[in-house]
C-alpha cells in the first residue's frame, strides 16, 4: 500500500484531494496538522488516514511524518508569514523529505508566478515576471524546491490557474453581485471586463492533475506543469457572467457595450495587479500531452457552481 503525505490538507485544494484519496483503497494517507485534527468528516476511512501533529516552522516536529518511498504533496503557503518564513518552512520540508528518502515531492504552486508578461499564450517556458509579494514569494519557493530536491528525490511543480468550484472563492463576488448587487453597476463592470480572460480552472481538474502525478511512474525531474481550462473559449468574463445569469435565472442585459480592453489593462496597471494582460491564456497542453485527462468540462463546471451557489444562497 503506497503512502501519500499531504501538507495543507485543510485548504480548499487539500480538502478535495483528501476526499478523493479516501476513495482509493490502495493508498494510506498521512496529513500534517498543526492542531493534530481535521475539521471535516473522514470517519469512513480512519484506518487508512493518519493525522500527524506538526508544523513546518518547527523542524523537529516533522520527525516521523515522512516515510521512505512515499509521495509528498505540498499545498502549503503561509499567508501570515513573510518571505523569510515561507522559505524557512520550505527548507524544513526539503530537509525532512531528504532525510526520509521520499520518492517524489509534488509542489503545488500557482500560475501567478508568471506575473506581468507581454505575450498572450503563457507556457511553462515563459520567463516569469511577478510584481506582487505573493507572486515573488511563490517563485522563490519554486526555485528552492527544484534546486534542493532535484539532487535527492524526484520533484514536480504544478501551477494551477484560479481554482473555482463549489465552496471556492473565485466567482463568489460575481455571483453575489448578480444575485443581490446593483444592476447598473453590474452592467458597467460587464462593459469594462468584456471578453477579458478569467483563467479559471475547476477544482476537480486540479485534484485530478495531482492524482495523475502521484500515479505517474516515470521520473519528472523538476518539470513544471500548468493546469488550466484556458483552452475553453468561454473562459472569459462576459461568457461566464452570461452562463451564471442563465443558471441563476437573472435576466440578461438587453444591450451590451464593451469598453476596449486596453482601458481595463491601464486600470489594472494602476491598481498594481500581477497579471494586467486581459488576453492572457495559460496553456494546458504540456500536462495533457503527458496523458492527463480532465474529468470536468468547463461549461459543466460553471453550471455545477451556479447550482451550488443558488442552493447556498437560499439557506
N, C-alpha and C positions, 0 to 999 in steps of 0.2 A: 504493500500500500504506500503510495507516494505521499510525501508531506509537503503542504503548502503553508508557508509562513507569511502572514499578512500584517503590514503596518499601515494604520489609517483605516481600519475596518469600520469605524464609527461614522466616517464621512459618507457623502452621497454615493460615490462610486463603490466605496468599500462595503456598504450595506448590501448593495445589489450583487456585488461579487460574492460575498459570503453566502447569500441566499442561493445563488446558482451553484456554488461549490457543494453546498449541503445536499444538493440533488444528485451529486456524483458519489456513489458509494465506494468507489475505488480510491478515494483520497482522504487523508487526515488533515485537518485544518488547525493551525496554531495562530492565534490572534494576540498581538501585543496591545495591552491596555494599561493606561496609567492608573486606572481605578481597580483593575482586576475583574471587571464585569463588562457586559454589553447591554445596551438598553433596548434590544429587540429580541423577540421570542425565537429561540433556537432549541427548544426542548426536545424536538423530534430527533435530533442528531447529536446529543451531548456526548455520546460515546465516541464520536469522531471529531469533536470540537474541543480544543484546549484553549482556555483563556489564560494568558500569561501576564502577570503584573510586571510592568517595566516601563522605562522612559528613555527615549533616545538621547536625552540630555544627561543621563546618568549611565555611563558605560558599564559599570559593574552590574546594573540591574538587568542587562541583556544576557548575562551568563546563563546558558542553558536554553535560551529561546530558539536559536538556530540549530539545525542538525546537519550532519554530513549528507550531501547529495540532495538536500531539499531545494525547492524553488521558492524564492523570496519575491513578494510583490510589495513594492514600496509606494504608497499613496499619500505619504505624509508631506505636508507643508505647514510649518509652524507660523501661523499668522501673527501671533503675539510676540514673536521673537524676531530680532533683526537679522541682517545678512550673516554676521559672525555666528549667531546662534544656530541658524539653519545649516551653515557649513560645518559647525561643530557636531551637530546631530548627524549629518551625512557621514562625516568621518568616523563617528562612533558606529554607525550602521555598517560601513565598509570594513572596518577593523573586525567587527564581530562576525561578519559573513566570511571573511578570510580565515579567521581562527577556526570557524566551524567547518570550513571546506564545503560551502554550499555549492549546488550545481549551477544555478542561474539566478541572477537578480533582474527582475522586470521593474524598471523605474518609470513610473507614470509621471510625466512632466506636463507640458501644456504647449499648444501651438502659439501661445502668447509670447514665447521666447523669440519668435521671428521679428516681432515689433514692426517698425516702420520700414517697409521696403517699397520700391517703386514698381516692381513687376506685379502683374495681376494673378499669375499662376505660381503658387508657392509650393515648392517640393522640399524634400529632406536635404537637398543640396543648396538651397537658398541660404546665403550668408545672413545670420541673424543681426538685427539692429534694434534691440529692445530699448525703450526710453523710460519705462516706468520701473519703480523699485521692484515690483513683483516680477516683471519680465527679466530684469537684470539678474535678480537673485536666482530665479529658476534656471537661467542659462549657466550660471556659475555652478549650481548644483549638478546639472547635467555633465559639465566638464569634469567635475571632481569624481563623479561616478564612473565615467568612461576611463579616465586616466588611472584611477586606483584599482578598479575592478578588473580591467582587461588582463592584468598580469596574474590574477588569482582565480577567477571564475568567469563563466560566461555572463554577459550583460547585454541588455537591450533597452532602448529608450522608446517610450510610447508618447506621442504628442497628440492628444485629443484636442479638437476644437471646442466650442462652447457646448457643454453637455446638458441636454434637456431631456425631460421625461416627467412622469408623474412625481410630484414632490420636489422637482428640481427648481432652481432659481431662474434660469433663463426662461423667458416668456411669461413669467408671473406678472410683471408690471404691465406688459402689453395686454394680457388677458384681463387684468383688473381694470385698466383704463377703458377697455372696450365695454366691459360689463357695467362699470359704475362711474366712469370718468366723464369729463365734458366732451361732447361730441365734436364741437367746433375745434377744441384743442387737439383732439384725436385726428381730425381731418388735416390740420396744419402739420402735425407730426408726420402723418402719412405722406403728405405732399413733399415734405423735406427729405424723408428717408427713401421714398420711392422704391426703386429696384436695388437698393443697397444690399450687398451680400450679407447674410446673417451668420454664416459659418457655424451652423448648429449641427450637432451630431447626437443621435439618440442614445440614451444610456444603455440600451440593450446591445447596441453595436460596439460600444466601448468595452463593456463587460465581455462580450464575445471575443473581442480582439485580445484581451488579457488571457482568456481561457485558451485561445488559439496559440498564444506564445508560451503558455505553460506546457502545452502538449507538443509543441514543435520539437522534433528530435535533433535537428542539426544545430551546430553552434551558430550563434547570432553575432558574436564578436563585436559588440558595441554598436551595432546598427541602430539607426533611428527610423521610426515609422510614424507617419501621420495617420490618425484615424479620423475620418470626416465623412460627412454626407454632402460635400460641396459639389459633387458631380451631378446632383439633382438640380435642375434649373429653377425649381420652385423655392430653393433655399435663399430667398430674399425677402425683405421686409414687406413689400406690397402683397406678394402671393401668400405669405404666412398670415398676414393680417386678414386677408380675404378668407382664407380657409378657417381661421378661428371665428370670424364673424358668421360664417355659414354654420359651423358646428354649434356655436353659442346662440344661434337664432337672433342675430343682430343685423338689422337692415344695412345693406351696403351703401356706400356713398353714391348719389345719383350721378355725380361728375367727379372725375379725379384729375387734378392738375399736379404735375410733378415738377418740382424745382430742380434745376440742373444739379447733378451730384457734385460738381466742383464746389458748389456753395457749402454742401454738407462737409466736404473734405476740409475746407477752410475752417469751419466751425470746430471740427474735431481736432485740428491742429491747435487752435486757440485754447481748447479745453485740455490740452496736454494728453490726449488719448494715445494709447500704444499703437493701435492699428488705425490709420487715418485713410486708408485706401478703400473706398466703397465698392470697388470692383474685385477685391482680393478673393481668391479661391485657394483652398488648401487641398492639394492633390492626394487622393487616397490610393492611387494606382500601385505604389510600391508594395503595400501590405496586401492588396488584392492579388498582386502578381505572385505572392508567396503561397497563395492557395486559400487565403482568408475569404469567407463569405459572410456578408452582413445579414443577420436574421431579421432585422426590422426595416421595412420600406419607409422612406422618409415621410411620404404623404400619410401613410397609415399611422406612423408615429405621431404626427400632428393631430390626427383625428382622435387617437387614443388620449393624447394630452388634453385636448379640449373637453372630452367627456369626463376625464378625471377632474379637471378644474371646475366644470359645471357642478359635478357632484360635491366637490369640496366646498364650493362657494354656497351651495344651497343649505349647508349644515348650519 
